[in-house]
Amino acid sequence: MQKTAPGSVRLKTGHLDGVTAVAGYVTAASGKTYVLVSFINDARSDLGVGEPVHAALVDWIQAAL
């Protein structure tokens, strides 16, 4: 992972009743790799409402760090 290209994302997703989660690695534009773990616990997460939140977090890491 030391030669991972900037902008790379390697995530595992998971879903349970009322919970959605992602965990993995995000390589920022700076070339530094960060660990990302995000859980969303909400009754509507089964409908996919958590996915944009996870995506926004990945975008923020890539752009800001």
All heavy atoms as TSV, in Angstrom:
chain	resi	resn	atom	element	x	y	z
A	1	MET	N	N	0.799	-1.202	0.000
A	1	MET	CA	C	0.000	0.000	0.000
A	1	MET	C	C	0.838	1.260	0.000
A	1	MET	O	O	0.305	2.349	-0.035
A	1	MET	CB	C	-0.927	0.014	1.219
A	1	MET	CG	C	-2.058	-0.960	1.076
A	1	MET	SD	S	-3.311	-0.961	2.371
A	1	MET	CE	C	-2.984	0.419	3.362
A	2	GLN	N	N	2.146	1.129	0.047
A	2	GLN	CA	C	2.980	2.319	0.077
A	2	GLN	C	C	3.026	3.034	-1.263
A	2	GLN	O	O	3.401	4.192	-1.323
A	2	GLN	CB	C	4.383	1.953	0.541
A	2	GLN	CG	C	4.403	1.511	1.984
A	2	GLN	CD	C	5.802	1.212	2.463
A	2	GLN	OE1	O	6.768	1.414	1.739
A	2	GLN	NE2	N	5.915	0.727	3.671
A	3	LYS	N	N	2.640	2.382	-2.340
A	3	LYS	CA	C	2.662	3.010	-3.656
A	3	LYS	C	C	1.251	3.136	-4.219
A	3	LYS	O	O	1.048	3.011	-5.402
A	3	LYS	CB	C	3.552	2.209	-4.599
A	3	LYS	CG	C	4.999	2.220	-4.160
A	3	LYS	CD	C	5.892	1.559	-5.166
A	3	LYS	CE	C	7.276	1.498	-4.575
A	3	LYS	NZ	N	8.312	1.784	-5.474
A	4	THR	N	N	0.293	3.390	-3.350
A	4	THR	CA	C	-1.095	3.549	-3.762
A	4	THR	C	C	-1.288	4.912	-4.414
A	4	THR	O	O	-0.821	5.920	-3.902
A	4	THR	CB	C	-2.039	3.409	-2.552
A	4	THR	OG1	O	-1.807	2.151	-1.936
A	4	THR	CG2	C	-3.477	3.489	-2.969
A	5	ALA	N	N	-1.966	4.926	-5.536
A	5	ALA	CA	C	-2.184	6.171	-6.273
A	5	ALA	C	C	-3.120	7.114	-5.517
A	5	ALA	O	O	-4.086	6.668	-4.896
A	5	ALA	CB	C	-2.790	5.856	-7.635
A	6	PRO	N	N	-2.829	8.410	-5.547
A	6	PRO	CA	C	-3.746	9.380	-4.933
A	6	PRO	C	C	-5.150	9.228	-5.512
A	6	PRO	O	O	-5.321	8.999	-6.711
A	6	PRO	CB	C	-3.142	10.726	-5.321
A	6	PRO	CG	C	-1.682	10.436	-5.501
A	6	PRO	CD	C	-1.639	9.049	-6.095
A	7	GLY	N	N	-6.132	9.316	-4.666
A	7	GLY	CA	C	-7.519	9.154	-5.095
A	7	GLY	C	C	-8.035	7.736	-5.003
A	7	GLY	O	O	-9.210	7.489	-5.259
A	8	SER	N	N	-7.179	6.776	-4.617
A	8	SER	CA	C	-7.605	5.384	-4.509
A	8	SER	C	C	-8.492	5.184	-3.291
A	8	SER	O	O	-8.277	5.775	-2.240
A	8	SER	CB	C	-6.396	4.456	-4.388
A	8	SER	OG	O	-5.613	4.509	-5.545
A	9	VAL	N	N	-9.479	4.310	-3.447
A	9	VAL	CA	C	-10.397	3.981	-2.360
A	9	VAL	C	C	-10.567	2.468	-2.340
A	9	VAL	O	O	-10.857	1.857	-3.368
A	9	VAL	CB	C	-11.770	4.655	-2.569
A	9	VAL	CG1	C	-12.737	4.287	-1.460
A	9	VAL	CG2	C	-11.624	6.154	-2.684
A	10	ARG	N	N	-10.393	1.879	-1.152
A	10	ARG	CA	C	-10.616	0.441	-0.972
A	10	ARG	C	C	-11.512	0.284	0.254
A	10	ARG	O	O	-11.059	0.443	1.385
A	10	ARG	CB	C	-9.289	-0.288	-0.761
A	10	ARG	CG	C	-8.405	-0.229	-1.985
A	10	ARG	CD	C	-7.015	-0.791	-1.729
A	10	ARG	NE	N	-6.334	-0.223	-0.582
A	10	ARG	CZ	C	-5.634	0.901	-0.577
A	10	ARG	NH1	N	-5.535	1.604	-1.683
A	10	ARG	NH2	N	-5.039	1.340	0.515
A	11	LEU	N	N	-12.803	0.006	0.020
A	11	LEU	CA	C	-13.773	-0.052	1.101
A	11	LEU	C	C	-14.559	-1.357	1.060
A	11	LEU	O	O	-14.832	-1.894	-0.012
A	11	LEU	CB	C	-14.772	1.103	0.999
A	11	LEU	CG	C	-14.231	2.519	1.116
A	11	LEU	CD1	C	-15.345	3.524	0.861
A	11	LEU	CD2	C	-13.618	2.743	2.485
A	12	LYS	N	N	-14.947	-1.807	2.230
A	12	LYS	CA	C	-15.869	-2.929	2.379
A	12	LYS	C	C	-17.159	-2.355	2.934
A	12	LYS	O	O	-17.142	-1.593	3.892
A	12	LYS	CB	C	-15.279	-3.969	3.347
A	12	LYS	CG	C	-16.236	-5.077	3.740
A	12	LYS	CD	C	-16.535	-5.973	2.550
A	12	LYS	CE	C	-17.426	-7.135	2.975
A	12	LYS	NZ	N	-18.745	-7.071	2.385
A	13	THR	N	N	-18.273	-2.706	2.332
A	13	THR	CA	C	-19.563	-2.222	2.801
A	13	THR	C	C	-20.258	-3.293	3.624
A	13	THR	O	O	-19.962	-4.479	3.504
A	13	THR	CB	C	-20.481	-1.836	1.626
A	13	THR	OG1	O	-20.710	-2.998	0.834
A	13	THR	CG2	C	-19.858	-0.732	0.785
A	14	GLY	N	N	-21.184	-2.859	4.457
A	14	GLY	CA	C	-21.980	-3.795	5.235
A	14	GLY	C	C	-23.335	-3.198	5.542
A	14	GLY	O	O	-23.481	-1.989	5.682
A	15	HIS	N	N	-24.329	-4.072	5.613
A	15	HIS	CA	C	-25.694	-3.631	5.873
A	15	HIS	C	C	-26.376	-4.608	6.823
A	15	HIS	O	O	-26.243	-5.815	6.668
A	15	HIS	CB	C	-26.508	-3.558	4.579
A	15	HIS	CG	C	-25.934	-2.641	3.558
A	15	HIS	ND1	N	-26.211	-1.303	3.538
A	15	HIS	CD2	C	-25.085	-2.856	2.536
A	15	HIS	CE1	C	-25.564	-0.734	2.535
A	15	HIS	NE2	N	-24.864	-1.663	1.921
A	16	LEU	N	N	-27.087	-4.079	7.792
A	16	LEU	CA	C	-27.977	-4.823	8.677
A	16	LEU	C	C	-29.275	-4.034	8.752
A	16	LEU	O	O	-29.353	-2.908	8.251
A	16	LEU	CB	C	-27.372	-4.946	10.082
A	16	LEU	CG	C	-26.086	-5.758	10.216
A	16	LEU	CD1	C	-25.515	-5.600	11.615
A	16	LEU	CD2	C	-26.356	-7.218	9.932
A	17	ASP	N	N	-30.267	-4.581	9.402
A	17	ASP	CA	C	-31.511	-3.836	9.566
A	17	ASP	C	C	-31.242	-2.535	10.310
A	17	ASP	O	O	-30.803	-2.541	11.452
A	17	ASP	CB	C	-32.537	-4.663	10.337
A	17	ASP	CG	C	-33.083	-5.832	9.539
A	17	ASP	OD1	O	-32.972	-5.783	8.293
A	17	ASP	OD2	O	-33.605	-6.777	10.145
A	18	GLY	N	N	-31.462	-1.420	9.650
A	18	GLY	CA	C	-31.290	-0.118	10.267
A	18	GLY	C	C	-29.859	0.357	10.410
A	18	GLY	O	O	-29.608	1.361	11.058
A	19	VAL	N	N	-28.906	-0.335	9.799
A	19	VAL	CA	C	-27.492	0.062	9.906
A	19	VAL	C	C	-26.817	-0.114	8.554
A	19	VAL	O	O	-27.028	-1.102	7.862
A	19	VAL	CB	C	-26.738	-0.796	10.953
A	19	VAL	CG1	C	-25.275	-0.403	11.018
A	19	VAL	CG2	C	-27.385	-0.690	12.310
A	20	THR	N	N	-26.001	0.863	8.189
A	20	THR	CA	C	-25.138	0.735	7.016
A	20	THR	C	C	-23.734	1.181	7.432
A	20	THR	O	O	-23.581	2.062	8.273
A	20	THR	CB	C	-25.653	1.575	5.822
A	20	THR	OG1	O	-24.799	1.375	4.711
A	20	THR	CG2	C	-25.735	3.038	6.147
A	21	ALA	N	N	-22.728	0.528	6.863
A	21	ALA	CA	C	-21.359	0.830	7.272
A	21	ALA	C	C	-20.391	0.636	6.117
A	21	ALA	O	O	-20.655	-0.125	5.181
A	21	ALA	CB	C	-20.954	-0.072	8.432
A	22	VAL	N	N	-19.276	1.352	6.191
A	22	VAL	CA	C	-18.138	1.140	5.300
A	22	VAL	C	C	-16.875	1.188	6.145
A	22	VAL	O	O	-16.817	1.878	7.160
A	22	VAL	CB	C	-18.046	2.187	4.158
A	22	VAL	CG1	C	-19.227	2.096	3.228
A	22	VAL	CG2	C	-17.894	3.586	4.691
A	23	ALA	N	N	-15.880	0.443	5.713
A	23	ALA	CA	C	-14.583	0.467	6.385
A	23	ALA	C	C	-13.525	0.169	5.342
A	23	ALA	O	O	-13.739	-0.638	4.436
A	23	ALA	CB	C	-14.527	-0.556	7.510
A	24	GLY	N	N	-12.387	0.835	5.463
A	24	GLY	CA	C	-11.306	0.580	4.517
A	24	GLY	C	C	-10.297	1.705	4.507
A	24	GLY	O	O	-10.068	2.364	5.519
A	25	TYR	N	N	-9.708	1.914	3.334
A	25	TYR	CA	C	-8.611	2.872	3.173
A	25	TYR	C	C	-8.934	3.861	2.062
A	25	TYR	O	O	-9.450	3.482	1.020
A	25	TYR	CB	C	-7.316	2.142	2.818
A	25	TYR	CG	C	-6.930	1.110	3.833
A	25	TYR	CD1	C	-7.296	-0.217	3.675
A	25	TYR	CD2	C	-6.195	1.459	4.960
A	25	TYR	CE1	C	-6.944	-1.174	4.616
A	25	TYR	CE2	C	-5.836	0.518	5.902
A	25	TYR	CZ	C	-6.224	-0.798	5.725
A	25	TYR	OH	O	-5.872	-1.735	6.671
A	26	VAL	N	N	-8.583	5.120	2.300
A	26	VAL	CA	C	-8.748	6.176	1.310
A	26	VAL	C	C	-7.412	6.893	1.173
A	26	VAL	O	O	-6.837	7.334	2.165
A	26	VAL	CB	C	-9.832	7.193	1.735
A	26	VAL	CG1	C	-9.957	8.301	0.708
A	26	VAL	CG2	C	-11.166	6.495	1.953
A	27	THR	N	N	-6.896	6.989	-0.057
A	27	THR	CA	C	-5.662	7.717	-0.308
A	27	THR	C	C	-6.019	9.104	-0.810
A	27	THR	O	O	-6.679	9.265	-1.835
A	27	THR	CB	C	-4.781	6.973	-1.325
A	27	THR	OG1	O	-4.519	5.666	-0.826
A	27	THR	CG2	C	-3.460	7.701	-1.528
A	28	ALA	N	N	-5.615	10.111	-0.056
A	28	ALA	CA	C	-5.932	11.499	-0.375
A	28	ALA	C	C	-5.075	12.003	-1.528
A	28	ALA	O	O	-4.119	11.346	-1.952
A	28	ALA	CB	C	-5.721	12.369	0.860
A	29	ALA	N	N	-5.407	13.194	-2.012
A	29	ALA	CA	C	-4.634	13.811	-3.090
A	29	ALA	C	C	-3.186	14.024	-2.687
A	29	ALA	O	O	-2.292	14.031	-3.534
A	29	ALA	CB	C	-5.271	15.137	-3.493
A	30	SER	N	N	-2.943	14.165	-1.396
A	30	SER	CA	C	-1.575	14.353	-0.899
A	30	SER	C	C	-0.737	13.083	-1.008
A	30	SER	O	O	0.470	13.129	-0.849
A	30	SER	CB	C	-1.629	14.789	0.568
A	30	SER	OG	O	-2.158	13.736	1.372
A	31	GLY	N	N	-1.397	11.952	-1.257
A	31	GLY	CA	C	-0.701	10.676	-1.330
A	31	GLY	C	C	-0.701	9.916	-0.014
A	31	GLY	O	O	-0.295	8.763	0.037
A	32	LYS	N	N	-1.184	10.543	1.046
A	32	LYS	CA	C	-1.249	9.894	2.348
A	32	LYS	C	C	-2.504	9.026	2.419
A	32	LYS	O	O	-3.575	9.435	1.968
A	32	LYS	CB	C	-1.253	10.935	3.467
A	32	LYS	CG	C	-1.151	10.340	4.839
A	32	LYS	CD	C	-0.909	11.403	5.891
A	32	LYS	CE	C	-0.764	10.734	7.254
A	32	LYS	NZ	N	-0.531	11.703	8.316
A	33	THR	N	N	-2.377	7.828	2.999
A	33	THR	CA	C	-3.499	6.902	3.117
A	33	THR	C	C	-4.096	6.982	4.510
A	33	THR	O	O	-3.378	6.965	5.511
A	33	THR	CB	C	-3.042	5.462	2.812
A	33	THR	OG1	O	-2.531	5.413	1.474
A	33	THR	CG2	C	-4.198	4.481	2.925
A	34	TYR	N	N	-5.423	7.064	4.565
A	34	TYR	CA	C	-6.168	7.175	5.810
A	34	TYR	C	C	-7.093	5.972	5.980
A	34	TYR	O	O	-7.606	5.438	4.995
A	34	TYR	CB	C	-7.024	8.450	5.828
A	34	TYR	CG	C	-6.203	9.698	5.824
A	34	TYR	CD1	C	-5.797	10.291	4.631
A	34	TYR	CD2	C	-5.803	10.286	7.023
A	34	TYR	CE1	C	-5.029	11.436	4.625
A	34	TYR	CE2	C	-5.032	11.440	7.024
A	34	TYR	CZ	C	-4.648	11.997	5.829
A	34	TYR	OH	O	-3.873	13.129	5.827
A	35	VAL	N	N	-7.316	5.575	7.216
A	35	VAL	CA	C	-8.290	4.537	7.542
A	35	VAL	C	C	-9.636	5.215	7.713
A	35	VAL	O	O	-9.747	6.241	8.394
A	35	VAL	CB	C	-7.901	3.785	8.830
A	35	VAL	CG1	C	-8.980	2.811	9.240
A	35	VAL	CG2	C	-6.574	3.083	8.648
A	36	LEU	N	N	-10.659	4.641	7.105
A	36	LEU	CA	C	-12.008	5.192	7.203
A	36	LEU	C	C	-12.938	4.119	7.759
A	36	LEU	O	O	-12.954	2.993	7.260
A	36	LEU	CB	C	-12.512	5.620	5.824
A	36	LEU	CG	C	-14.002	5.921	5.697
A	36	LEU	CD1	C	-14.369	7.161	6.492
A	36	LEU	CD2	C	-14.404	6.064	4.254
A	37	VAL	N	N	-13.690	4.459	8.793
A	37	VAL	CA	C	-14.756	3.608	9.317
A	37	VAL	C	C	-15.949	4.513	9.556
A	37	VAL	O	O	-15.839	5.521	10.252
A	37	VAL	CB	C	-14.359	2.907	10.638
A	37	VAL	CG1	C	-15.506	2.074	11.166
A	37	VAL	CG2	C	-13.123	2.047	10.424
A	38	SER	N	N	-17.078	4.173	8.959
A	38	SER	CA	C	-18.280	4.991	9.093
A	38	SER	C	C	-19.492	4.081	9.283
A	38	SER	O	O	-19.727	3.181	8.477
A	38	SER	CB	C	-18.455	5.843	7.835
A	38	SER	OG	O	-19.663	6.568	7.876
A	39	PHE	N	N	-20.238	4.311	10.361
A	39	PHE	CA	C	-21.478	3.591	10.649
A	39	PHE	C	C	-22.618	4.590	10.688
A	39	PHE	O	O	-22.495	5.660	11.284
A	39	PHE	CB	C	-21.418	2.926	12.031
A	39	PHE	CG	C	-20.550	1.716	12.095
A	39	PHE	CD1	C	-19.192	1.840	12.304
A	39	PHE	CD2	C	-21.094	0.447	11.955
A	39	PHE	CE1	C	-18.377	0.732	12.381
A	39	PHE	CE2	C	-20.288	-0.669	12.032
A	39	PHE	CZ	C	-18.935	-0.532	12.250
A	40	ILE	N	N	-23.730	4.224	10.094
A	40	ILE	CA	C	-24.935	5.042	10.181
A	40	ILE	C	C	-26.045	4.140	10.704
A	40	ILE	O	O	-26.354	3.111	10.110
A	40	ILE	CB	C	-25.320	5.650	8.824
A	40	ILE	CG1	C	-24.202	6.584	8.362
A	40	ILE	CG2	C	-26.660	6.373	8.915
A	40	ILE	CD1	C	-24.376	7.128	6.986
A	41	ASN	N	N	-26.622	4.533	11.828
A	41	ASN	CA	C	-27.675	3.775	12.471
A	41	ASN	C	C	-28.962	4.588	12.363
A	41	ASN	O	O	-29.159	5.552	13.088
A	41	ASN	CB	C	-27.294	3.531	13.938
A	41	ASN	CG	C	-28.278	2.645	14.647
A	41	ASN	OD1	O	-29.238	2.178	14.067
A	41	ASN	ND2	N	-28.047	2.419	15.919
A	42	ASP	N	N	-29.818	4.208	11.433
A	42	ASP	CA	C	-31.065	4.922	11.207
A	42	ASP	C	C	-32.038	3.968	10.532
A	42	ASP	O	O	-31.633	3.173	9.678
A	42	ASP	CB	C	-30.813	6.142	10.319
A	42	ASP	CG	C	-32.047	7.006	10.163
A	42	ASP	OD1	O	-32.892	6.672	9.301
A	42	ASP	OD2	O	-32.175	7.992	10.886
A	43	ALA	N	N	-33.288	4.036	10.895
A	43	ALA	CA	C	-34.293	3.137	10.325
A	43	ALA	C	C	-34.372	3.244	8.808
A	43	ALA	O	O	-34.690	2.270	8.123
A	43	ALA	CB	C	-35.660	3.439	10.945
A	44	ARG	N	N	-34.042	4.408	8.257
A	44	ARG	CA	C	-34.113	4.601	6.803
A	44	ARG	C	C	-32.856	4.142	6.069
A	44	ARG	O	O	-32.794	4.211	4.853
A	44	ARG	CB	C	-34.390	6.060	6.487
A	44	ARG	CG	C	-35.746	6.523	7.002
A	44	ARG	CD	C	-35.953	7.985	6.804
A	44	ARG	NE	N	-34.937	8.699	7.568
A	44	ARG	CZ	C	-34.508	9.915	7.305
A	44	ARG	NH1	N	-34.994	10.581	6.305
A	44	ARG	NH2	N	-33.585	10.482	8.057
A	45	SER	N	N	-31.837	3.677	6.796
A	45	SER	CA	C	-30.602	3.279	6.119
A	45	SER	C	C	-30.824	2.093	5.185
A	45	SER	O	O	-30.085	1.915	4.227
A	45	SER	CB	C	-29.501	2.960	7.131
A	45	SER	OG	O	-29.834	1.828	7.891
A	46	ASP	N	N	-31.859	1.289	5.442
A	46	ASP	CA	C	-32.192	0.188	4.532
A	46	ASP	C	C	-32.626	0.702	3.162
A	46	ASP	O	O	-32.586	-0.023	2.180
A	46	ASP	CB	C	-33.315	-0.670	5.111
A	46	ASP	CG	C	-32.897	-1.400	6.371
A	46	ASP	OD1	O	-31.683	-1.561	6.596
A	46	ASP	OD2	O	-33.787	-1.819	7.133
A	47	LEU	N	N	-33.039	1.959	3.113
A	47	LEU	CA	C	-33.491	2.572	1.855
A	47	LEU	C	C	-32.348	3.241	1.098
A	47	LEU	O	O	-32.571	3.862	0.066
A	47	LEU	CB	C	-34.593	3.593	2.142
A	47	LEU	CG	C	-35.812	3.054	2.903
A	47	LEU	CD1	C	-36.758	4.183	3.260
A	47	LEU	CD2	C	-36.512	1.980	2.094
A	48	GLY	N	N	-31.138	3.170	1.633
A	48	GLY	CA	C	-29.980	3.734	0.949
A	48	GLY	C	C	-29.672	5.177	1.294
A	48	GLY	O	O	-28.811	5.777	0.644
A	49	VAL	N	N	-30.334	5.740	2.306
A	49	VAL	CA	C	-30.095	7.148	2.607
A	49	VAL	C	C	-28.709	7.400	3.205
A	49	VAL	O	O	-28.228	8.529	3.201
A	49	VAL	CB	C	-31.177	7.740	3.544
A	49	VAL	CG1	C	-32.542	7.688	2.887
A	49	VAL	CG2	C	-31.206	7.019	4.873
A	50	GLY	N	N	-28.040	6.370	3.696
A	50	GLY	CA	C	-26.702	6.545	4.260
A	50	GLY	C	C	-25.597	6.581	3.231
A	50	GLY	O	O	-24.508	7.101	3.488
A	51	GLU	N	N	-25.852	6.057	2.048
A	51	GLU	CA	C	-24.804	5.969	1.026
A	51	GLU	C	C	-24.234	7.330	0.636
A	51	GLU	O	O	-23.017	7.471	0.511
A	51	GLU	CB	C	-25.317	5.218	-0.207
A	51	GLU	CG	C	-25.869	3.825	0.096
A	51	GLU	CD	C	-24.902	2.942	0.863
A	51	GLU	OE1	O	-23.689	2.983	0.594
A	51	GLU	OE2	O	-25.360	2.201	1.745
A	52	PRO	N	N	-25.055	8.372	0.445
A	52	PRO	CA	C	-24.478	9.682	0.122
A	52	PRO	C	C	-23.605	10.250	1.249
A	52	PRO	O	O	-22.647	10.970	0.987
A	52	PRO	CB	C	-25.698	10.578	-0.113
A	52	PRO	CG	C	-26.811	9.647	-0.413
A	52	PRO	CD	C	-26.516	8.383	0.342
A	53	VAL	N	N	-23.924	9.893	2.483
A	53	VAL	CA	C	-23.110	10.360	3.611
A	53	VAL	C	C	-21.731	9.703	3.560
A	53	VAL	O	O	-20.701	10.371	3.709
A	53	VAL	CB	C	-23.812	10.066	4.956
A	53	VAL	CG1	C	-22.926	10.471	6.122
A	53	VAL	CG2	C	-25.157	10.769	5.011
A	54	HIS	N	N	-21.698	8.393	3.324
A	54	HIS	CA	C	-20.416	7.700	3.192
A	54	HIS	C	C	-19.612	8.276	2.024
A	54	HIS	O	O	-18.411	8.512	2.136
A	54	HIS	CB	C	-20.620	6.195	2.963
A	54	HIS	CG	C	-21.289	5.469	4.076
A	54	HIS	ND1	N	-20.883	5.549	5.394
A	54	HIS	CD2	C	-22.333	4.617	4.076
A	54	HIS	CE1	C	-21.645	4.779	6.143
A	54	HIS	NE2	N	-22.543	4.202	5.369
A	55	ALA	N	N	-20.275	8.506	0.900
A	55	ALA	CA	C	-19.600	9.047	-0.280
A	55	ALA	C	C	-19.047	10.447	-0.012
A	55	ALA	O	O	-17.935	10.775	-0.438
A	55	ALA	CB	C	-20.559	9.078	-1.469
A	56	ALA	N	N	-19.806	11.280	0.701
A	56	ALA	CA	C	-19.345	12.633	1.018
A	56	ALA	C	C	-18.123	12.591	1.929
A	56	ALA	O	O	-17.208	13.406	1.783
A	56	ALA	CB	C	-20.467	13.434	1.668
A	57	LEU	N	N	-18.081	11.638	2.841
A	57	LEU	CA	C	-16.928	11.495	3.728
A	57	LEU	C	C	-15.681	11.110	2.933
A	57	LEU	O	O	-14.604	11.668	3.131
A	57	LEU	CB	C	-17.224	10.465	4.813
A	57	LEU	CG	C	-16.171	10.262	5.885
A	57	LEU	CD1	C	-15.821	11.568	6.585
A	57	LEU	CD2	C	-16.656	9.228	6.893
A	58	VAL	N	N	-15.820	10.189	2.002
A	58	VAL	CA	C	-14.695	9.804	1.139
A	58	VAL	C	C	-14.232	11.003	0.321
A	58	VAL	O	O	-13.033	11.284	0.229
A	58	VAL	CB	C	-15.088	8.631	0.207
A	58	VAL	CG1	C	-14.029	8.414	-0.867
A	58	VAL	CG2	C	-15.296	7.361	1.019
A	59	ASP	N	N	-15.176	11.726	-0.267
A	59	ASP	CA	C	-14.827	12.918	-1.068
A	59	ASP	C	C	-14.066	13.943	-0.227
A	59	ASP	O	O	-13.100	14.538	-0.681
A	59	ASP	CB	C	-16.084	13.562	-1.661
A	59	ASP	CG	C	-16.720	12.722	-2.737
A	59	ASP	OD1	O	-16.060	11.797	-3.265
A	59	ASP	OD2	O	-17.901	12.985	-3.047
A	60	TRP	N	N	-14.525	14.161	1.012
A	60	TRP	CA	C	-13.866	15.126	1.887
A	60	TRP	C	C	-12.434	14.706	2.199
A	60	TRP	O	O	-11.520	15.530	2.151
A	60	TRP	CB	C	-14.662	15.290	3.180
A	60	TRP	CG	C	-13.992	16.220	4.127
A	60	TRP	CD1	C	-13.989	17.580	4.084
A	60	TRP	CD2	C	-13.176	15.859	5.253
A	60	TRP	NE1	N	-13.233	18.082	5.127
A	60	TRP	CE2	C	-12.728	17.037	5.848
A	60	TRP	CE3	C	-12.798	14.636	5.804
A	60	TRP	CZ2	C	-11.909	17.046	6.969
A	60	TRP	CZ3	C	-11.996	14.641	6.923
A	60	TRP	CH2	C	-11.546	15.837	7.493
A	61	ILE	N	N	-12.228	13.436	2.508
A	61	ILE	CA	C	-10.874	12.950	2.796
A	61	ILE	C	C	-9.973	13.172	1.587
A	61	ILE	O	O	-8.846	13.648	1.705
A	61	ILE	CB	C	-10.882	11.473	3.215
A	61	ILE	CG1	C	-11.537	11.314	4.581
A	61	ILE	CG2	C	-9.467	10.899	3.233
A	61	ILE	CD1	C	-11.777	9.872	4.999
A	62	GLN	N	N	-10.460	12.817	0.411
A	62	GLN	CA	C	-9.644	12.954	-0.807
A	62	GLN	C	C	-9.298	14.413	-1.093
A	62	GLN	O	O	-8.198	14.697	-1.557
A	62	GLN	CB	C	-10.377	12.333	-2.002
A	62	GLN	CG	C	-10.405	10.837	-1.941
A	62	GLN	CD	C	-11.161	10.238	-3.090
A	62	GLN	OE1	O	-12.165	10.791	-3.553
A	62	GLN	NE2	N	-10.713	9.107	-3.569
A	63	ALA	N	N	-10.212	15.309	-0.838
A	63	ALA	CA	C	-9.994	16.718	-1.199
A	63	ALA	C	C	-9.271	17.521	-0.117
A	63	ALA	O	O	-8.474	18.404	-0.435
A	63	ALA	CB	C	-11.331	17.377	-1.512
A	64	ALA	N	N	-9.553	17.242	1.145
A	64	ALA	CA	C	-9.097	18.124	2.212
A	64	ALA	C	C	-7.829	17.666	2.921
A	64	ALA	O	O	-7.158	18.468	3.561
A	64	ALA	CB	C	-10.214	18.304	3.244
A	65	LEU	N	N	-7.520	16.393	2.864
A	65	LEU	CA	C	-6.378	15.905	3.645
A	65	LEU	C	C	-5.181	15.566	2.775
A	65	LEU	O	O	-5.237	15.386	1.634
A	65	LEU	CB	C	-6.794	14.681	4.463
A	65	LEU	CG	C	-7.914	14.943	5.460
A	65	LEU	CD1	C	-8.282	13.642	6.156
A	65	LEU	CD2	C	-7.514	15.976	6.483
